Amino acid sequence: MSKINIIGRGNVATHLEKAFRGKAMVNAVTPRTLETLDVEADFTLICVSDSAIKEVAEKLPELKGIVAHTSGTTPINVFSGLENISGSYGVFYPMQTFSKDSPLDYSRIPFFIEGTDEATERSLCELAGIISNNVETANSDKRKALHVAAVFSCNFVNHLFALAEGYMSEHSLSFSTMLPLIEETVGKLHNLSPREAQTGPAVRKDRMIIDSHLNALNNYPEMKEIYKTITDSIINTYGNERN
Amino acid sequence: MSKINIIGRGNVATHLEKAFRGKAMVNAVTPRTLETLDVEADFTLICVSDSAIKEVAEKLPELKGIVAHTSGTTPINVFSGLENISGSYGVFYPMQTFSKDSPLDYSRIPFFIEGTDEATERSLCELAGIISNNVETANSDKRKALHVAAVFSCNFVNHLFALAEGYMSEHSLSFSTMLPLIEETVGKLHNLSPREAQTGPAVRKDRMIIDSHLNALNNYPEMKEIYKTITDSIINTYGNERN
């Protein structure tokens, strides 16, 4: 069984600990208790916010195994030039939205791996393969593009749900009413590309509805701003192709 | 079996025809062939774009049954004062995203019904009940609020997917890679409210990542604008509660 140090107290650390339970020997460490690190461990995963990765890395003792961070956006070279990280290092990025109170099917999480050399990459891929069936390598540029796309497809999408939820609750409507529509919106992606699947007043350039909705949002200036920005983008994207 | 005229050539008309197949006698009519309407039909559903509803309604012959439109935003009173619609009328709004090439489980579609009187409402609810298990009444104000929320939760969400797809394809990445993350984003809604489920750099106020992503979007001005607008809205929404 592999021995892994997992450094962090956030959602990624919590979920990786759970995912490896019974499949590897996990030593959970916080950035403040680095003295409890197992220096003989095969892997040390730094699961902290991007702005803290370098700081944590600088404080690491000399470790026998591979050091990796779990960030989508921070490049692999955050570790380069650190004298204490003399061995091989890499990136172990799980592209997923981790909430503490939501259970997850870890086997479906896509992992994107990068390493200083082929052997390191292979080792990190094997580690990810213990929990997931969906493991690929990706260099830092590709991984950052994935992270940007994930922010649009997940974080921003969820914020639109949150805005809809607030607006509905002010109109005595339950957000759960929206779930069949949301599930169909996502279900369609198995048959159609999002471009083909686009519906609604903006892609039809239905100015009457758009103006009526903007009017309904007069007391919701942030939603109105987002309504305008995304509607303009839809109109620009499709031009006259649906007329 | 009920007899229904369905007026329209778009996605809503097409899907309602399919949904009622074998469950009602459907007479499909286009706005240009109104002379083929069955004046004895129990229902006439006007499934045309919002800006065309009134025009079509004005051209209808005297009909024996109930006339209804299928729009989320157009109020019921679009029919008021029309001399040819002397009987009862209403609204038959299926809150769903209809794409011609995507099959649908009609039984889950939420229908929102409004009628000039209780008997009309009951008849329209019964009609919706033939195909769906999810039928409610809603007045025009409530229905419009639902439609606005649906635009955010479905049309705008799908556009974020389309932008992500385009960006990924320019970075030699397949959009299908994003599906497990998207499915988890939606799956979480069964356990958490969208507000509780929010993750990502904006809710963490991770300026380093946000700036790095904005920089990555320099050649994508529309995506950059949307990135800024939604990130600002997330930061405003959560303030310091996740710090």
Interface residues (C-beta under 8 A of the other chain):
Chain A: N11 S49 D50 S51 T73 M95 Q96 T97 F98 S99 D101 S102 P103 L104 R108 I109 P110 N134 D141 K142 K144 A145 L146 H147 V148 A149 A150 V151 F152 S153 C154 N155 F156 V157 N158 H159 L160 F161 A162 L163 A164 E165 G166 Y167 M168 H171 S172 L173 F175 T177 M178 L179 P180 L181 I182 E183 E184 T185 V186 K188 L189 H190 N191 L192 S193 P194 R195 E196 A197 Q198 T199 G200 P201 A202 V203 R204 D206 R207 M208 I209 S212 H213 A216 L217 E222 M223 E225 I226 Y227 T229 I230 S233 I234 N236 T237
Chain B: N11 S49 D50 S51 T73 M95 Q96 T97 F98 S99 D101 S102 P103 L104 R108 I109 P110 N134 D141 K142 K144 A145 L146 H147 V148 A149 A150 V151 F152 S153 C154 N155 F156 V157 N158 H159 L160 F161 A162 L163 A164 E165 G166 Y167 M168 H171 S172 L173 F175 T177 M178 L179 P180 L181 I182 E183 E184 T185 V186 K188 L189 H190 N191 L192 S193 P194 R195 E196 A197 Q198 T199 G200 P201 A202 V203 R204 D206 R207 M208 I209 S212 H213 A216 L217 E222 M223 E225 I226 Y227 T229 I230 S233 I234 N236 T237
